[in-house]
Amino acid sequence: MDKYGLIGYPLGHSFSKNYFNEKFENEGIDAQYINFEI
């Protein structure tokens, strides 16, 4: 599984995690998008 993510603070406004995880699932891509709030 490939892993992708966004690093930053704050990340509550970011739609990337939901968008990319849904896109990966719909396209059959074995990947995960994670928010790293630091």
N, CA, C and O atoms as a MOPAC input file, in Angstrom:
PM7 MOZYME 1SCF
protein

 N      0.84000 1    -1.17300 1     0.00000 1
 C      0.00000 1     0.00000 1     0.00000 1
 C      0.88900 1     1.24000 1     0.00000 1
 O      1.81400 1     1.35000 1     0.80400 1
 N      0.60300 1     2.16100 1    -0.89700 1
 C      1.28100 1     3.45400 1    -0.91800 1
 C      0.60300 1     4.37800 1     0.07700 1
 O     -0.60100 1     4.28200 1     0.31400 1
 N      1.39000 1     5.27300 1     0.65600 1
 C      0.84200 1     6.23200 1     1.61400 1
 C      1.20600 1     7.63800 1     1.17100 1
 O      2.34500 1     7.91300 1     0.79300 1
 N      0.22300 1     8.51800 1     1.22400 1
 C      0.39100 1     9.92100 1     0.88200 1
 C     -0.17300 1    10.74000 1     2.02400 1
 O     -0.94800 1    10.22900 1     2.83300 1
 N      0.20800 1    12.00600 1     2.09800 1
 C     -0.32600 1    12.79400 1     3.19000 1
 C     -0.04400 1    14.27200 1     3.07200 1
 O      0.64500 1    14.74800 1     2.16900 1
 N     -0.61400 1    14.97000 1     4.03300 1
 C     -0.47600 1    16.41400 1     4.14200 1
 C      0.06900 1    16.71100 1     5.52800 1
 O     -0.44400 1    16.21300 1     6.53000 1
 N      1.11600 1    17.53100 1     5.57600 1
 C      1.72000 1    17.91600 1     6.84400 1
 C      1.42200 1    19.38700 1     7.08100 1
 O      1.62100 1    20.21400 1     6.19100 1
 N      0.94500 1    19.71800 1     8.27600 1
 C      0.69600 1    21.11200 1     8.60000 1
 C     -0.15500 1    21.27600 1     9.84000 1
 O     -0.48700 1    20.31300 1    10.53100 1
 N     -0.50200 1    22.54300 1    10.10300 1
 C     -1.38300 1    22.86100 1    11.22000 1
 C     -2.00400 1    24.21900 1    10.94900 1
 O     -1.27600 1    25.15000 1    10.60400 1
 N     -3.25100 1    24.36900 1    11.08100 1
 C     -4.27400 1    23.35700 1    11.32900 1
 C     -4.69200 1    22.68500 1    10.03100 1
 O     -4.48300 1    23.24000 1     8.95200 1
 N     -5.26600 1    21.52500 1    10.12000 1
 C     -5.70200 1    20.79700 1     8.93000 1
 C     -7.20600 1    20.53000 1     8.92500 1
 O     -7.70900 1    19.83600 1     8.04100 1
 N     -7.92100 1    21.07000 1     9.89700 1
 C     -9.35900 1    20.84100 1     9.97700 1
 C    -10.11500 1    21.33000 1     8.75500 1
 O    -11.19000 1    20.81100 1     8.45200 1
 N     -9.58300 1    22.31400 1     8.04600 1
 C    -10.23900 1    22.87500 1     6.86500 1
 C     -9.94100 1    22.08800 1     5.58400 1
 O    -10.59500 1    22.29600 1     4.56200 1
 N     -8.96300 1    21.19300 1     5.63600 1
 C     -8.52300 1    20.47500 1     4.43700 1
 C     -9.50700 1    19.37200 1     4.04100 1
 O     -9.92500 1    18.56400 1     4.87000 1
 N     -9.86100 1    19.35900 1     2.76800 1
 C    -10.74400 1    18.31000 1     2.23900 1
 C     -9.95100 1    17.19600 1     1.56500 1
 O    -10.54000 1    16.23500 1     1.07000 1
 N     -8.63400 1    17.30900 1     1.53800 1
 C     -7.78300 1    16.38300 1     0.78700 1
 C     -7.91800 1    14.93800 1     1.22800 1
 O     -8.01600 1    14.04300 1     0.38800 1
 N     -7.92600 1    14.69300 1     2.53600 1
 C     -7.96100 1    13.31800 1     3.03800 1
 C     -9.18600 1    12.58200 1     2.52100 1
 O     -9.05600 1    11.49000 1     1.96800 1
 N    -10.35500 1    13.14600 1     2.68600 1
 C    -11.58100 1    12.49300 1     2.22100 1
 C    -11.60200 1    12.37000 1     0.70300 1
 O    -11.98800 1    11.33100 1     0.16700 1
 N    -11.18900 1    13.42500 1     0.01100 1
 C    -11.19900 1    13.43000 1    -1.44800 1
 C    -10.30900 1    12.31800 1    -2.00700 1
 O    -10.75100 1    11.51700 1    -2.83000 1
 N     -9.06000 1    12.27300 1    -1.55700 1
 C     -8.11900 1    11.30900 1    -2.12000 1
 C     -8.42900 1     9.88100 1    -1.71100 1
 O     -8.31000 1     8.97400 1    -2.53500 1
 N     -8.82500 1     9.64900 1    -0.45900 1
 C     -9.16600 1     8.28400 1    -0.05300 1
 C    -10.36600 1     7.76500 1    -0.84100 1
 O    -10.39600 1     6.59200 1    -1.21200 1
 N    -11.35300 1     8.61600 1    -1.10000 1
 C    -12.49900 1     8.20100 1    -1.92100 1
 C    -12.05900 1     7.93500 1    -3.35600 1
 O    -12.49400 1     6.96300 1    -3.97300 1
 N    -11.20000 1     8.79800 1    -3.88400 1
 C    -10.68900 1     8.63500 1    -5.25200 1
 C     -9.88800 1     7.33600 1    -5.38400 1
 O    -10.07300 1     6.59200 1    -6.34800 1
 N     -9.00900 1     7.06100 1    -4.43300 1
 C     -8.22600 1     5.82300 1    -4.45900 1
 C     -9.14800 1     4.60600 1    -4.46600 1
 O     -8.94500 1     3.67300 1    -5.24200 1
 N    -10.15500 1     4.61800 1    -3.60300 1
 C    -11.07300 1     3.48400 1    -3.51400 1
 C    -11.85500 1     3.30500 1    -4.81400 1
 O    -11.99200 1     2.18500 1    -5.30600 1
 N    -12.36400 1     4.39500 1    -5.36700 1
 C    -13.15400 1     4.31900 1    -6.60500 1
 C    -12.33300 1     3.84500 1    -7.79600 1
 O    -12.85700 1     3.18400 1    -8.69200 1
 N    -11.05000 1     4.18200 1    -7.80800 1
 C    -10.17500 1     3.82200 1    -8.92700 1
 C     -9.45400 1     2.49400 1    -8.70400 1
 O     -8.70700 1     2.04300 1    -9.57200 1
 N     -9.67000 1     1.87100 1    -7.56200 1
 C     -9.01400 1     0.60000 1    -7.27000 1
 C     -7.52600 1     0.73700 1    -7.00100 1
 O     -6.75500 1    -0.18400 1    -7.27000 1
 N     -7.12500 1     1.87600 1    -6.47500 1
 C     -5.71500 1     2.13900 1    -6.18500 1
 C     -5.43500 1     1.76600 1    -4.73100 1
 O     -6.14800 1     2.19500 1    -3.82400 1
 N     -4.40100 1     0.97100 1    -4.51700 1
 C     -4.03600 1     0.52900 1    -3.17400 1
 C     -3.19000 1     1.61500 1    -2.51200 1
 O     -1.96100 1     1.54000 1    -2.49700 1
 N     -3.86700 1     2.62600 1    -1.96500 1
 C     -3.17100 1     3.75200 1    -1.35400 1
 C     -4.03200 1     4.34800 1    -0.25500 1
 O     -5.23900 1     4.11800 1    -0.18500 1
 N     -3.37300 1     5.12400 1     0.60300 1
 C     -4.05000 1     5.78200 1     1.71100 1
 C     -3.49900 1     7.19600 1     1.83800 1
 O     -2.29800 1     7.41700 1     1.68500 1
 N     -4.38300 1     8.15500 1     2.11800 1
 C     -3.99800 1     9.55200 1     2.33000 1
 C     -4.23300 1     9.89200 1     3.79100 1
 O     -5.32000 1     9.65400 1     4.31600 1
 N     -3.22900 1    10.44400 1     4.44800 1
 C     -3.27500 1    10.69800 1     5.88600 1
 C     -2.93300 1    12.16300 1     6.15600 1
 O     -2.04900 1    12.72700 1     5.51100 1
 N     -3.64000 1    12.77700 1     7.11600 1
 C     -3.27900 1    14.11400 1     7.58200 1
 C     -2.34600 1    13.98600 1     8.77600 1
 O     -2.63800 1    13.26300 1     9.72800 1
 N     -1.22100 1    14.69300 1     8.72000 1
 C     -0.26400 1    14.73500 1     9.82200 1
 C     -0.29800 1    16.14600 1    10.40000 1
 O      0.39600 1    17.04200 1     9.91900 1
 N     -1.10700 1    16.33100 1    11.43100 1
 C     -1.26300 1    17.65200 1    12.02500 1
 C     -0.17400 1    17.86200 1    13.07100 1
 O     -0.18300 1    17.23600 1    14.13000 1
 N      0.77200 1    18.76400 1    12.75200 1
 C      1.87300 1    19.03100 1    13.69000 1
 C      1.98200 1    20.51800 1    13.95100 1
 O      2.84700 1    20.95000 1    14.71300 1

